[in-house]
Amino acid sequence: MATTKKTPTKKAPGRPAKKTAVQIEDAIPTKPEPVKPEETVSYVIPRDPSLSSGDQFFEWCLNGINYRFKRGEVLTHPRSLYDAISQKLRDREKVSPFIAEFQNTSKKLMN
């Protein structure tokens, strides 16, 4: 079994780097950082005609958090959550007609 021997690397002669000690008191913050309020957006999730009137909810899971919002009501959320929800709604609208044919039916995609 062959082994390799590590050769020490040679450092170029020169000035040694200055070492500065960091005081622990300087590293620990004394005041909490101010939290910037995120911009909020008011919007409405449209009603879905394929759902019954008692089941008009938009349900979605984002990063392990389950969201359930009533459709047709004015909602106010942070801009980041609004962007994620609106993107999901756009994705659901653009479902391929081939896939839409098999949704909510007993048909199978593969034989």
N, C-alpha and C positions, 0 to 999 in steps of 0.2 A: 504494500500500500504506500503510495507516494504521499509525501507531506510537503507542504510549502512553508518556507520560513519567511516571516515578515521582516522586511528590512526597515530599519528606522529611517524616517525622513529627516533630512537635514534642513534646518532653518537658515535662511540667509542672515548673515550677521547684520546687525543694525540696532536701532533704538528699540528697547522693549516698550510694549504698549502700556499706556498709563492705566492703572486700575483705580477705579473710583468705587468707594463703598456707598451703597444706597442705605439710607437710614430707614428703619422700619416705620417710623413715624411719618416719613414722607410718602410711603407707599400706601398707607391706609387713608382712605378719604374721610374727611371730617363731616362733610355735608352730602346728602344724597343728590344725585344728578337730577336736574329738573326734567320732568316728563313733558314732552311736547304733545299737546292734544292733537289727535289725528282728525283730519277733515271728515265730516259726516255727510252722507248723501241720503236724500229721501227719494224713494222709488216705490213702484207697485209691481208685484209679480202677477202677470196676467192669469186669468182663470183658464182652466183647461176644459174644453167642451167634452172630452172623452171621460171625465170623472164626474161622479154624481155630485149634487150640490152639497151634500154633507161631508164629502171627502175632498174638498178643495184645499189641499195642503201641498207645499213644496218641501220635500224631504231630501236631505243630502248630508253626507259625511265628509268633512274636510279635516285632515290631520288628526283623525281620531275623535273629533267633536261632531256629534250628531246635531244637525239643525233641522227645525221644522217650523215653517212659516206659513201662515194662512194666505191663500191667494186672494187677490182683489183688494187688499188693504194697504194703506200707506205704511211703509217700513222705513226706519232711519237707522243706518248702520255706518261704520267706518268705511272709508273709500276702499281699503284693501278687501274687505268682505264683500262689498258691492261688486267690485271687479270680478271676484271669483264666482259669485252667484250669476252675474250676467253672462260670463263666459260659459258656464255650465248650461244655462238656458239656451244660448246660441248653439251649443254643441248638440243639444237634444232636438232642436228644430231642424238641424241639417243631417238627420239620420238618413242613410241610404234607403231608397225605396225598396230595395231587395231585402234589407234587414227589417224594415218596417212591416213588410208582409208577414213576417214570422213573429212579431211581437204580439203578446196577449192572445196567442192562438195555440193550438195543440200541434201545429206542424213542427217538423224537425228540420234542422239545418243540414244534417248529414244523413245519408241513407244507411 
